[in-house]
Amino acid sequence: MQRVAKEAYVPGIGDAIDLRSDTVTRPTPAMRRAMADAEVGDDVFGEDPTINLLQERVADVLGKEAALFVASGTMANQLSVRTHTQPGDEVLIHEGGHVLNYEGGAAAALAGVQLRALRGIHGVLAPDDVRRAVWPSQDHFARSRLVVLENTHNRAGGTIWPLEAVTAVATAAHEAGLAVHLDGARLWNAHVATGVPLADYARSVDSVSVCFSKGLGAPVGSMMAGTRDFISEARSHRKKYGGGMRQVGILGAACLYALDHHILRLADDHATATLLAERLREVDGLEIPHPVQSNIVIVEVSGLGATAAEAVPALAAAGVLAVVADATRIRFVTHMDVSEEQVAHAADAAVLVLSALGGGRSA
Ligand SMILES: Cc1ncc(COP(=O)(O)O)c(C=O)c1O
């Protein structure tokens, strides 16, 4: 957990409870041992046995021909966008999508594409959203080329795309001649919450990214998967982006360890997120705008007469760390480095702090 000033501690807990993101999870001692023992080679020469094994295993669980290890989820998404498109193409994406909002404008800067934001509900698009957005092929228009989906959907509170929605949107995109990329940074969470096999979620899309650095304890590591040709082209873009790494099996070993030991326990994080949301609903005026289906809880604080910029420091002063999602929304994320007991403590403190912000009203 993140250490904060002593006077800000919640009595009886000691450390602040860090619910800012599942990216704060740290390698366990066993994961560190696996990293120390990793067999390594030069991965730019394709000679790192640990990375080669990881790439085979991830391609296999995602039901794709090939997979590629990359430095981050952003790199996996951006290499996918770059590989599917040409400069001037248009990419369709939900208005809250990570690729649109949180990747530093990289799609424009590095792939030279424009992104078009679609509405959707709780992060999920409908086939007609895509059909209506595709431009006719005429000189006036950008070439509509790619649809990006996100499952689970971060900004929509970790909501899960139903499998039928993935298939229907991918089919509509393909019929219109567009490719489909799935940002599956938290696809593991969707799989654990629903029992739908990862390969089923990935079947109808052309490429998929997954992350080991979110909620699984790995310090670094994301993957992208697709056809052998797609991955081979992405590999050459990875080199151009400066992402060719050498004895990187040390990081790959952490990802293999996470794959074998930390996926199923994500169910615990979903249970603690549900527990937190249930407690927060006690606060009069507070709203949880999206269903809580995995490990993310987005909270709307405008009904308390407060802004997110006021709520987050007030929570931090009581030892609960959250982040500002936008002007009136804050985000909590549960993960393997916080126990059920800690989340229960955080919920107690958050109910008190947020009720006080709302003028002491509590349902
Ligand atoms: C849905 C989603 N996609 C991609 C990323 C990017 O991952 P990274 O921070 O490893 O670049 C994140 C990060 O939190 C994310 O939530």
The ligand as a Tripos MOL2 file, in Angstrom:
@<TRIPOS>MOLECULE
LIG
   16    16     1     0     0
SMALL
NO_CHARGES

@<TRIPOS>ATOM
      1 C1         -8.4460   -0.4730  -20.7830 C.3       1 LIG1
      2 C2         -6.9900   -0.0970  -20.7870 C.ar      1 LIG1
      3 N1         -6.2880   -0.2320  -21.9100 N.ar      1 LIG1
      4 C3         -4.9770    0.0800  -21.9690 C.ar      1 LIG1
      5 C4         -4.3130    0.5500  -20.8630 C.ar      1 LIG1
      6 C5         -2.8830    0.9660  -21.0070 C.3       1 LIG1
      7 O1         -2.0130    0.1990  -20.2740 O.3       1 LIG1
      8 P1         -0.5340    0.7410  -19.8820 P.3       1 LIG1
      9 O2         -0.7350    1.6140  -18.7090 O.co2     1 LIG1
     10 O3          0.2040   -0.5260  -19.6010 O.co2     1 LIG1
     11 O4         -0.0070    1.4600  -21.0650 O.co2     1 LIG1
     12 C6         -5.0070    0.7040  -19.6580 C.ar      1 LIG1
     13 C7         -4.3140    1.2060  -18.4550 C.2       1 LIG1
     14 O5         -4.8310    1.2530  -17.3720 O.2       1 LIG1
     15 C8         -6.3880    0.3850  -19.6190 C.ar      1 LIG1
     16 O6         -7.1150    0.5490  -18.5110 O.3       1 LIG1
@<TRIPOS>BOND
     1     1     2 1
     2     2     3 ar
     3     2    15 ar
     4     3     4 ar
     5     4     5 ar
     6     5     6 1
     7     5    12 ar
     8     6     7 1
     9     7     8 1
    10     8     9 2
    11     8    10 1
    12     8    11 1
    13    12    13 1
    14    12    15 ar
    15    13    14 2
    16    15    16 1
@<TRIPOS>SUBSTRUCTURE
     1 LIG1         1 GROUP 0 **** ****
